[in-house]
């Protein structure tokens, strides 16, 4: 027997906890595969990429809708696997997911369809000497991007030839065998995230948000999967949004219509607001993390209805409504993150002391056999606070975050506190 409001959600992080929280509030029964210690309805015995096991679970529970959280199942072809099965998947097929899974292919897509973006030069691992020469020619003012999926950590922003060469050395160390990568011109300006829900023809945008990718305050240190986010972005006014739509979003939609694949799902635009106008840095073919943890609480509209309308071809009939105020999410990370290995298994305390208005989304958590909540990875928790003004939300969430403790806990101290930029698009005005 089918259950029209029963959903399988794929993924295990704080983004998936936020999705499960929102979809449950919208009236759905949510089964999260595999989920984590804090997400109700989790099934840790089933991997998000074990498609036969997922299908068997859906058939057992009468589930007809799968919502995909992370990029790995999309790149592995989860939507293609369920094609014709009677089980619908919200997320693009493997071809559409290439917009994220291959930086080289994605850059070619941008060029083909006139999307405003930085110049870039593709290389293969057997052409490292040529890449080094190009980096030197550009005086080291480059961004080095690994071609494939890298959990938000395959990008190196360089300011000197030495840094660029060190980034190339790091790529060679991390990726054995043949691989491809990009050297991209280094742009300047504030970054924002624009995320929408699209059927490939139309798009409904969520609130503009801003991620904080670097580990340390003032945007210093290595790139991470994201140390926190907030929405909406005060300086992202109608003029900026209009330019983004004209230069990036509309050409992307025209490209999706011209390519030989269907696209129904979330589409993320990572954008830099340069003096020459908005430039697209990257696509993601799913909700950003940690952007999702602030965008979903800010979304007043039913996400379930938006998803169903997208799959039914009725997206044009929908309207996106946002809640008032600002939302700030702060990541509580393990000491040593974003390195590939660090100690875990430390007890987590204080969650039961949080103010009722604070949302706590679990990322890398698990329970011991004795039932104790412990750390289980890099980004352990995301705490989200709300305030009428951005500063109110910032103060509230940081005050509450002090109540949650575990050994080696690290919090970036300046989420939502960047100085407001001046002179955006100055050369166009």
C-alpha positions in Angstrom: 0.0 0.0 0.0 1.4 3.4 -1.0 1.6 6.4 1.3 1.6 9.7 -0.6 3.1 11.7 2.2 5.8 9.1 3.0 9.3 10.1 1.8 12.7 8.6 1.7 15.4 11.2 2.3 19.0 10.2 1.3 21.9 11.5 3.3 23.5 11.6 6.8 24.4 15.2 7.6 23.0 18.4 9.1 21.6 19.4 5.7 19.5 16.1 5.7 18.4 16.7 9.3 17.2 20.2 8.3 15.4 18.7 5.3 13.8 16.0 7.4 12.7 18.7 10.0 11.2 20.9 7.3 9.4 18.1 5.4 8.0 16.7 8.6 6.6 20.1 9.4 5.0 20.1 5.9 3.1 17.0 6.8 5.3 14.2 5.5 6.5 11.0 7.2 10.3 11.0 6.6 12.6 8.0 6.5 16.2 9.1 6.4 18.8 6.7 4.9 21.2 6.4 6.6 20.6 9.6 8.7 22.4 10.1 12.0 21.9 10.0 15.8 19.9 13.2 15.9 17.6 12.8 12.9 14.3 11.0 13.7 13.4 8.1 11.4 17.0 7.3 10.6 18.0 3.9 9.2 21.8 3.6 9.5 21.8 0.1 8.1 21.1 1.5 4.5 23.6 3.5 2.6 22.5 6.5 0.5 24.2 4.9 -2.5 22.8 1.3 -2.1 20.1 1.7 -4.7 18.7 -1.9 -4.6 18.4 -1.6 -0.8 16.7 1.8 -1.1 14.2 0.4 -3.6 13.4 -2.6 -1.4 12.8 -0.2 1.5 10.5 2.0 -0.5 8.5 -1.0 -1.7 8.2 -2.2 1.9 7.0 1.1 3.2 4.9 2.1 0.2 7.1 5.2 -0.5 6.8 6.8 -3.9 9.1 9.8 -3.5 12.8 10.0 -2.8 14.4 13.4 -1.9 18.2 13.5 -2.4 20.4 15.5 0.1 24.1 15.0 -0.9 25.8 15.0 -4.2 27.2 11.4 -4.2 23.9 9.5 -4.9 23.1 12.0 -7.7 26.5 11.5 -9.3 26.1 7.8 -9.0 22.8 7.9 -10.9 20.1 7.4 -8.3 17.5 9.2 -10.4 18.4 7.1 -13.5 18.2 3.9 -11.4 14.6 4.6 -10.4 13.4 5.7 -13.8 10.2 3.9 -14.7 9.9 2.2 -11.3 6.9 4.3 -10.1 9.2 5.8 -7.4 9.9 9.5 -8.2 13.3 11.1 -7.3 13.7 14.8 -6.6 17.1 15.4 -8.0 18.7 15.4 -11.5 19.9 12.3 -13.3 23.6 11.5 -13.6 23.9 13.7 -16.7 22.5 16.8 -14.9 24.5 16.1 -11.8 27.7 16.5 -14.0 27.1 20.3 -13.5 28.5 19.6 -10.0 30.5 16.4 -10.3 32.8 17.7 -13.1 34.3 21.2 -12.8 35.7 20.9 -16.3 32.3 19.9 -17.9 30.5 22.6 -15.8 32.9 25.3 -17.1 32.3 24.2 -20.7 28.5 24.3 -20.0 28.9 27.9 -18.8 30.9 28.9 -21.9 28.4 27.2 -24.3 25.4 29.0 -22.9 26.9 32.5 -22.1 26.9 32.3 -18.3 29.0 35.0 -16.8 32.0 33.3 -15.2 35.8 33.5 -14.8 38.3 32.5 -17.4 39.7 29.0 -16.8 42.2 26.5 -18.3 41.7 22.8 -18.0 44.7 20.5 -17.3 45.3 16.8 -16.7 47.6 15.3 -14.1 50.2 14.3 -16.7 50.5 18.0 -17.7 51.6 19.4 -14.3 54.5 21.3 -15.7 52.2 23.1 -18.1 49.9 24.0 -15.2 52.8 25.3 -13.2 53.9 27.5 -16.1 50.4 28.8 -16.5 50.1 29.6 -12.8 53.4 31.5 -13.0 52.2 33.4 -16.1 49.2 34.5 -14.0 51.5 35.5 -11.1 49.9 32.9 -8.9 46.6 34.8 -8.9 44.6 31.6 -9.6 42.1 29.3 -8.1 43.0 25.6 -8.5 39.9 23.3 -8.7 39.9 19.5 -8.7 37.6 18.3 -11.4 35.6 15.8 -9.3 33.6 15.7 -6.1 35.7 16.7 -3.1 33.1 17.5 -0.3 33.7 21.3 -0.7 37.5 20.9 -0.1 38.9 20.5 -3.6 39.4 24.3 -4.2 42.6 26.2 -3.5 42.5 30.0 -3.7 46.0 31.2 -4.3 47.7 34.6 -4.0 51.3 33.8 -5.2 53.1 31.5 -7.5 54.4 29.6 -4.4 50.8 29.0 -3.2 49.7 27.9 -6.6 52.5 25.4 -6.9 51.9 24.1 -3.4 48.2 23.6 -4.3 49.2 21.6 -7.4 51.5 19.5 -5.3 48.7 18.9 -2.9 46.4 17.7 -5.7 49.1 15.3 -6.9 49.5 14.0 -3.4 45.8 13.5 -2.7 44.8 12.0 -6.0 46.8 9.1 -7.3 46.7 8.1 -11.0 45.1 10.2 -13.8 42.9 13.1 -12.9 41.9 16.5 -14.4 41.6 20.0 -12.8 41.1 23.6 -13.7 43.2 26.7 -13.2 40.8 29.6 -13.0 41.4 33.4 -12.9 41.1 34.7 -9.3 38.2 37.1 -9.0 37.6 39.5 -6.2 34.4 40.5 -4.4 31.9 39.1 -1.8 30.4 35.7 -2.4 26.8 34.7 -2.1 24.8 31.6 -2.5 21.6 31.6 -4.6 19.7 28.3 -4.4 16.5 27.5 -6.3 14.1 24.7 -7.1 13.8 24.1 -10.8 12.1 21.9 -13.4 14.7 23.0 -16.0 12.3 25.6 -17.5 11.4 27.7 -14.5 13.0 28.3 -11.1 11.8 29.4 -7.7 14.5 31.0 -5.6 15.1 30.7 -1.9 16.5 33.6 0.1 20.0 34.8 -0.8 22.5 33.3 1.7 26.2 33.6 2.5 28.5 30.7 3.4 31.7 31.0 5.4 34.0 28.4 3.8 37.4 29.1 5.4 38.1 27.5 8.8 39.3 30.6 10.6 38.0 34.1 11.3 38.3 36.9 8.7 38.3 34.2 5.9 41.7 32.8 6.8 42.9 29.2 6.8 42.0 26.2 4.6 38.7 25.7 2.8 36.1 23.5 4.5 32.7 22.2 3.7 31.4 25.4 5.4 31.7 26.7 8.9 28.4 28.6 9.0 25.9 30.6 7.0 23.2 33.2 7.3 20.2 34.5 5.3 18.9 36.7 3.9 22.0 38.8 2.8 21.3 42.5 3.6 23.3 43.9 0.8 21.8 41.6 -1.9 19.2 44.1 -3.2 16.9 44.0 -6.1 19.5 45.5 -8.5 22.0 42.8 -7.6 19.4 40.0 -7.9 18.3 41.4 -11.3 21.9 41.3 -12.6 22.4 37.8 -11.3 19.2 36.6 -13.0 20.2 38.3 -16.3 23.8 37.2 -16.4 23.7 33.8 -14.7 20.3 32.3 -13.9 18.5 32.9 -17.2 21.4 31.7 -19.4 21.6 28.6 -17.2 17.9 27.8 -17.7 18.3 28.3 -21.4 21.3 25.9 -21.3 19.3 23.3 -19.3 16.6 23.5 -22.0 19.1 23.0 -24.8 21.0 20.1 -23.2 20.0 16.5 -23.7 18.9 15.8 -20.1 16.0 16.6 -17.8 16.7 18.5 -14.5 14.2 18.5 -11.6 15.7 19.4 -8.3 17.7 21.9 -6.3 20.2 24.1 -8.2 22.8 26.0 -6.3 24.7 29.0 -7.8 27.9 30.0 -6.0 28.4 33.6 -7.1 31.0 36.3 -6.7 29.9 39.9 -7.0 32.9 41.4 -8.8 33.4 45.0 -9.8 32.5 43.9 -13.4 29.3 42.2 -12.4 28.2 38.9 -10.9 30.3 35.9 -11.9 29.4 32.2 -11.4 32.0 30.3 -9.5 30.2 26.9 -9.4 27.0 24.9 -9.6 25.8 22.4 -7.0 23.0 20.2 -8.0 21.6 20.0 -4.5 21.0 22.2 -1.4 24.2 23.7 0.0 25.4 22.7 3.4 25.4 24.7 5.7 23.1 27.1 3.7 20.2 24.6 3.9 20.2 24.8 7.7 19.3 28.5 7.6 17.3 28.5 4.3 14.8 25.9 5.3 13.8 27.5 8.7 13.5 30.8 6.7 11.1 29.2 4.2 7.5 29.7 5.1 6.2 27.9 2.0 5.7 24.2 2.1 8.9 22.5 0.7 6.9 19.4 0.1 4.4 21.3 -2.1 7.3 22.9 -4.1 8.9 19.5 -4.7 5.6 17.9 -5.8 4.8 20.8 -8.1 8.2 20.5 -9.7 7.8 16.8 -10.4 4.2 17.3 -11.6 5.2 20.1 -14.0 3.3 22.7 -12.0 6.1 24.8 -10.7 4.8 27.9 -12.5 1.7 27.8 -10.2 3.8 28.2 -7.0 4.9 31.1 -4.9 7.8 31.1 -2.5 7.1 32.9 0.8 9.9 33.7 3.3 9.6 34.3 7.1 10.6 37.6 8.5 13.9 38.3 10.2 17.4 36.7 9.8 18.7 33.2 10.4 22.3 32.4 11.4 23.8 28.9 11.5 27.0 28.1 13.3 28.9 24.9 12.8 30.4 23.1 15.9 33.3 21.2 14.5 35.9 18.7 15.7 39.4 19.8 16.4 41.5 18.9 13.3 38.8 19.4 10.7 39.1 19.7 7.7 42.0 17.3 7.8 41.2 13.8 6.6 41.5 12.2 10.0 41.1 13.4 13.6 39.9 11.9 16.9 36.1 11.4 17.3 33.9 9.6 19.8 33.8 12.4 22.4 30.6 12.8 24.5 28.4 15.8 23.5 26.7 17.7 26.4 24.4 20.7 26.7 21.9 20.2 23.9 19.1 19.8 26.5 20.0 23.3 27.8 19.5 25.2 24.6 16.8 27.9 24.4 13.6 26.5 22.7 14.0 28.9 19.8 17.4 27.4 18.8 17.4 24.7 16.2 20.1 22.0 16.6 20.8 20.0 13.4 23.0 17.0 13.8 25.8 16.4 11.3 28.4 13.9 12.4 26.9 12.3 15.5 26.3 8.8 16.6 25.1 7.0 19.8 27.2 4.4 21.6 25.8 1.1 22.6 25.1 2.7 26.0 23.0 5.4 24.3 25.5 8.2 24.8 25.6 10.9 22.1 29.2 11.3 20.7 31.0 13.0 17.9 31.4 11.0 14.6 33.2 13.3 12.2 34.2 16.9 11.3 31.1 19.1 11.3 29.3 17.7 14.3 26.4 20.0 14.8 24.8 23.2 13.3 23.0 25.5 15.7 20.6 28.0 14.1 19.3 31.2 15.7 16.7 33.7 14.5 16.4 37.4 15.1 14.6 40.4 13.7 18.0 41.9 12.8 21.1 40.0 11.7 23.1 41.1 14.7 20.3 39.8 17.0 20.4 36.4 15.4 24.3 36.4 15.6 24.4 37.2 19.3 21.6 34.7 20.1 23.1 31.7 18.4 26.7 32.3 19.7 25.4 32.8 23.3 23.5 29.5 23.1 26.4 27.7 21.4 28.5 28.1 24.5 26.2 25.6 26.3 27.1 22.7 23.9 30.4 21.1 24.7 32.6 18.2 23.5 36.3 17.7 23.6 38.1 19.6 20.9 35.0 21.6 19.9 35.8 24.4 17.4 33.5 27.3 16.3 34.5 29.9 13.8 33.8 33.2 15.8 32.6 35.6 13.0 29.7 33.9 11.1 27.4 36.6 9.8 29.7 39.4 10.8 31.6 40.4 7.7 31.7 44.1 7.0 29.1 45.1 4.5 30.9 45.4 1.1 31.1 48.7 -0.8 31.3 49.4 -4.5 29.7 46.2 -5.7 29.6 46.3 -9.6 31.4 49.7 -9.3 32.7 49.4 -12.9 29.2 49.0 -14.2 27.6 52.0 -12.5 
